[in-house]
């Protein structure tokens, strides 16, 4: 029997995106062929919190041994077959502390990291590969500081993980946003309306800016620049008047704020374990305000609205070409570091080149759009200039 060189754990945390399963596939194929065992941790960090450290315990709901057959079938699909959660072991509410740990961790908010460390040791995991956004990876950084060999892979629809130009899921998000926006044009044009579409982007406006550059919208408003609704209304009226079918389109980042408001729009007061409230509603606010303001700029006649939040429609389904290729490269890059006994790194894509950076970048300054460089604040749209020697997605981290 061939001796196993070591055990690699892999997990996915936060929101699902297309490209996660191809990344898991890439890691597993390469690791198995290099002589490693791969354990899939289920439901993100929750799997390492909920499992029971007993030899005969059934932990199949928390951990599974990955094989080529398992990951090959899943690798062509969207989402994550390992499932996901927004569990944060360092800030775990007592209500979701596993029953077998409740006597030990009885505070309202608990740090159960000591249990996570013991569970990693119990599983015999030599390297841990978390795939997630800066929230999920910030706990990966915590484990790195605790001495766990960690190699992280960035994913998020928002493309806002620092240290990398590209995060898994972003290309499919942009592709779907363009496709769905163009489909909605037929309704907006038929009724001669404004088309207001709310897209992802809590802190960064990449998922609104790139589709707009590609021609999906006339205007976009982004989190980095609080906008004046009167300015937007005037611009959209002009866009509508110039269009042969008498309609105009604006993409609204979910984290965008009105200049007089200066606060994001939320669905509720409830916070997740990373301190985030669920965003939603800015598209509705913009739509209602545009309807009320439109007569002021349209000779006294109101312009009605087609208002749509894309939400999970851009998360679901299969990955596009880039979100099939990049996860393959990221997974193999992670294995390169495992084989070289390198840890504490985030795999990255910068200026068109695969690379890695120290994992502590995920707890540093947020990755945002350089508004002065890329956003025309007077026209509420991207600047169409300075493309020479820019990387594929143009508005990326500066290196």
MOTAKA-V523114 format. One record per pair of residues at least 6 apart in sequence whose ideal C-beta (glycine too) atoms are under 8 Angstrom apart, sorted by the first residue. I is the first residue (numbers start at 1). J is the second residue. Records with the same first field share a line. If there is no record, write none. Layout:
I = J / J
This chain:
2 = 35
3 = 35
4 = 35 / 36 / 37
5 = 34 / 35 / 36
6 = 36 / 37 / 126 / 127
7 = 36 / 37 / 38 / 39 / 123 / 124 / 125 / 126 / 127
8 = 27 / 31 / 36 / 37 / 38 / 39 / 125 / 126 / 127 / 128 / 129 / 338
9 = 38 / 39 / 40 / 41 / 120 / 123 / 125 / 127 / 128 / 129
10 = 24 / 27 / 28 / 38 / 39 / 40 / 41 / 66 / 82 / 128 / 129 / 130 / 131
11 = 40 / 41 / 42 / 44 / 45 / 47 / 48 / 82 / 128 / 129 / 130 / 131
12 = 20 / 24 / 44 / 80 / 82 / 83 / 84 / 130 / 131 / 132 / 155
13 = 44 / 45 / 84 / 85 / 86 / 87 / 130 / 131 / 132 / 133 / 135 / 136 / 139
14 = 44 / 84 / 86 / 132 / 133 / 135 / 136 / 155 / 156
15 = 84 / 133 / 156 / 157 / 315
16 = 78 / 79 / 80 / 84 / 315
17 = 78 / 155 / 156 / 157 / 168 / 169 / 172 / 173 / 315 / 323
18 = 78 / 79 / 169 / 172 / 315 / 316 / 317 / 318 / 319 / 320 / 323
19 = 78 / 155 / 168 / 169 / 172 / 319 / 323 / 324 / 326 / 327
20 = 78 / 79 / 80 / 82 / 131 / 155 / 168 / 169 / 327
21 = 71 / 74 / 75 / 76 / 77 / 78 / 79 / 80 / 81
22 = 75 / 76 / 319 / 323 / 324 / 327 / 328 / 331
23 = 131 / 153 / 155 / 168 / 327 / 328 / 330 / 331
24 = 40 / 66 / 71 / 74 / 75 / 80 / 81 / 82 / 131 / 331
25 = 71 / 72 / 74 / 75 / 327 / 328 / 331
26 = 75 / 327 / 328 / 329 / 330 / 331 / 332
27 = 38 / 129 / 331 / 334 / 335
28 = 38 / 66 / 67 / 68 / 70 / 71
29 = 68 / 71 / 72
30 = 331 / 332 / 335
31 = 37 / 38 / 335 / 338
32 = 38 / 67 / 68
34 = 335 / 339
36 = 338
37 = 65
38 = 65 / 66
39 = 63 / 64 / 65 / 66 / 123 / 125
40 = 63 / 64 / 65 / 66 / 82
41 = 47 / 48 / 62 / 63 / 82
42 = 61 / 62 / 63 / 64 / 82 / 83
43 = 50 / 62 / 82 / 83 / 84 / 85 / 87
44 = 83 / 84 / 85 / 86 / 87 / 132 / 136
45 = 85 / 87 / 88 / 89 / 116 / 130 / 136 / 139
46 = 62 / 85 / 87
47 = 62 / 63
48 = 62 / 89 / 116 / 119 / 120
49 = 87 / 89 / 92 / 98 / 112 / 115 / 116 / 119
50 = 61 / 62 / 98
51 = 57 / 59 / 62 / 63 / 119 / 122
52 = 59 / 100
53 = 118 / 119 / 122
63 = 123
64 = 70 / 82
70 = 81
74 = 81
76 = 318
77 = 318
78 = 172 / 315 / 316 / 317 / 318 / 319
79 = 316
86 = 135 / 136 / 272 / 273 / 274
87 = 96 / 273
88 = 135 / 139 / 273 / 274
89 = 111 / 112 / 113 / 115 / 116 / 139
90 = 111 / 112 / 113 / 139 / 142
91 = 109 / 110 / 111 / 273 / 274
92 = 105 / 109 / 110 / 111 / 112 / 273
93 = 108 / 109 / 110 / 273
94 = 102 / 105 / 106 / 107 / 108 / 109 / 110
97 = 105 / 110 / 112
101 = 112 / 115
105 = 112
113 = 142 / 143 / 146
116 = 143
117 = 143 / 146 / 148
120 = 128 / 143 / 148
126 = 149
127 = 149 / 150 / 151 / 338 / 343
128 = 140 / 143 / 148 / 149 / 150 / 151
129 = 150 / 151 / 152 / 153 / 334 / 338
130 = 136 / 137 / 139 / 140 / 150 / 152 / 153
131 = 152 / 153 / 154 / 155 / 168
132 = 140 / 152 / 153 / 154 / 155 / 156
133 = 154 / 155 / 156 / 158 / 160 / 161 / 167
134 = 156 / 160 / 161 / 162 / 362 / 363 / 366
135 = 274 / 276
137 = 152 / 154 / 161 / 346 / 359 / 362
138 = 274 / 362 / 363
140 = 150 / 152 / 359 / 362
141 = 150 / 152 / 359 / 360 / 362 / 363
143 = 150
144 = 150 / 343 / 344 / 359
149 = 343 / 344
150 = 343 / 344 / 359
151 = 334 / 337 / 338 / 342 / 343 / 345 / 346 / 347 / 356
152 = 345 / 346 / 347 / 359 / 362
153 = 168 / 327 / 330 / 331 / 334 / 346 / 347
154 = 161 / 163 / 164 / 166 / 167 / 168 / 330 / 346 / 347 / 348
155 = 161 / 167 / 168 / 169
156 = 167 / 168 / 169 / 170
157 = 169 / 170 / 173 / 200 / 207 / 314 / 315
158 = 167 / 170 / 200 / 201 / 202 / 203 / 204 / 206 / 207
159 = 166 / 167 / 170 / 173 / 204 / 206 / 207 / 367 / 393
160 = 167 / 201 / 202 / 203 / 204 / 206 / 366 / 367 / 368
161 = 167 / 346 / 362 / 367
162 = 361 / 362 / 364 / 365 / 366 / 367 / 397
163 = 346 / 348 / 350 / 357 / 358 / 361 / 362 / 364 / 367 / 397
164 = 346 / 347 / 348 / 349 / 350 / 357 / 397
165 = 348 / 349 / 350 / 351 / 352 / 391 / 392 / 393 / 396 / 397
166 = 326 / 348 / 349 / 392 / 393 / 396
168 = 323 / 326 / 327 / 330
169 = 315 / 319 / 323
170 = 206 / 207 / 323 / 393
171 = 319 / 320 / 321 / 322 / 323 / 326
172 = 314 / 317 / 319 / 320 / 322 / 323
173 = 200 / 207 / 314 / 315
174 = 207 / 210 / 211 / 214
175 = 320
176 = 310 / 313 / 314 / 317
177 = 197 / 199 / 207 / 211 / 216 / 251 / 310 / 314
178 = 211 / 214 / 215 / 216
180 = 197 / 310 / 313 / 314
181 = 195 / 197 / 211 / 216 / 217 / 249 / 251
182 = 216
184 = 195 / 197 / 306 / 308
185 = 195 / 247 / 249
187 = 193 / 195 / 306
188 = 194 / 195 / 247 / 249 / 306
189 = 243 / 245 / 246 / 247
191 = 247 / 304 / 306
192 = 240 / 245 / 246 / 247 / 303
193 = 247 / 303 / 304 / 305 / 306
194 = 236 / 240 / 247 / 248 / 249 / 250 / 287 / 290 / 291 / 294 / 303 / 304 / 305 / 306
195 = 247 / 248 / 249 / 250 / 305 / 306 / 308
196 = 250 / 252 / 283 / 286 / 287 / 290 / 305 / 306 / 307 / 308
197 = 217 / 249 / 250 / 251 / 252 / 283 / 308 / 309 / 310
198 = 252 / 253 / 254 / 280 / 282 / 283 / 284 / 308 / 309 / 310 / 311
199 = 207 / 208 / 211 / 251 / 252 / 253 / 254 / 310 / 314
200 = 207 / 253 / 254 / 310 / 314
201 = 207 / 208 / 222 / 223 / 253 / 254 / 255 / 256
202 = 223 / 254 / 255 / 264 / 276 / 279
203 = 223 / 255 / 366 / 368
204 = 222 / 223 / 224 / 255 / 366 / 367 / 368 / 369
205 = 220 / 221 / 222 / 223 / 224 / 225 / 253 / 255 / 256 / 369 / 375
206 = 369 / 393 / 395
207 = 253 / 314
208 = 217 / 220 / 221 / 222 / 251 / 252 / 253 / 256
209 = 220 / 222 / 369 / 374 / 375 / 382 / 395
210 = 393 / 394 / 395
211 = 217 / 220 / 251
212 = 218 / 219 / 220 / 251 / 381 / 382
213 = 382 / 384 / 394
216 = 249 / 251
217 = 249 / 250 / 251 / 381
218 = 235 / 236 / 239 / 248 / 249 / 250 / 381
219 = 232 / 235 / 236 / 239 / 248 / 249 / 250 / 251 / 379 / 380 / 381
220 = 250 / 251 / 252 / 253 / 380 / 381 / 382
221 = 227 / 232 / 250 / 251 / 252 / 253 / 256 / 286 / 380
222 = 253 / 256 / 369 / 371 / 375
223 = 253 / 255 / 256 / 257 / 264 / 368
224 = 368 / 369 / 371 / 375
225 = 371 / 375 / 377
226 = 256 / 257 / 258 / 259 / 261 / 262
227 = 256 / 257 / 258 / 259 / 380
228 = 258 / 259
229 = 258 / 259 / 286 / 289 / 290 / 293
230 = 293 / 296
231 = 380
232 = 250 / 286 / 290 / 380
233 = 289 / 290 / 293 / 294 / 296 / 297
234 = 297
235 = 379 / 380
236 = 248 / 250 / 290 / 294 / 303
237 = 248 / 294 / 297 / 298 / 303
238 = 297
239 = 248 / 249
240 = 246 / 247 / 248 / 298 / 303
241 = 298
250 = 286 / 380
252 = 282 / 283 / 286
253 = 282
254 = 264 / 265 / 279 / 280 / 282 / 283
255 = 264 / 279 / 282
256 = 264 / 282
257 = 263 / 264 / 282
258 = 285 / 289
264 = 279 / 282
265 = 279 / 280 / 281 / 282 / 284 / 285
266 = 277 / 278 / 279 / 280 / 281
267 = 277 / 278 / 279 / 280 / 281
268 = 277 / 278
269 = 277
270 = 277 / 278
271 = 277
272 = 278
280 = 309
283 = 307 / 308 / 309
284 = 307
287 = 305 / 307
288 = 305
290 = 303 / 305
291 = 302 / 303 / 304 / 305
294 = 301 / 302 / 303
295 = 301 / 302
319 = 327
326 = 349
329 = 349 / 354
330 = 347 / 349 / 354
333 = 347 / 354 / 356
334 = 347
337 = 343 / 345 / 347 / 356
342 = 356
344 = 358 / 359 / 360
345 = 356 / 357 / 358 / 359
346 = 356 / 357 / 358 / 359 / 361 / 362
347 = 354 / 355 / 356
348 = 354 / 355 / 356 / 357
349 = 355
350 = 391 / 396 / 397 / 399
351 = 391 / 396 / 399
352 = 391 / 392
367 = 397
369 = 375 / 395
370 = 395 / 398
371 = 377
373 = 383 / 386
374 = 382 / 383 / 394 / 395
375 = 381 / 382 / 383
376 = 382 / 383
382 = 395
387 = 394
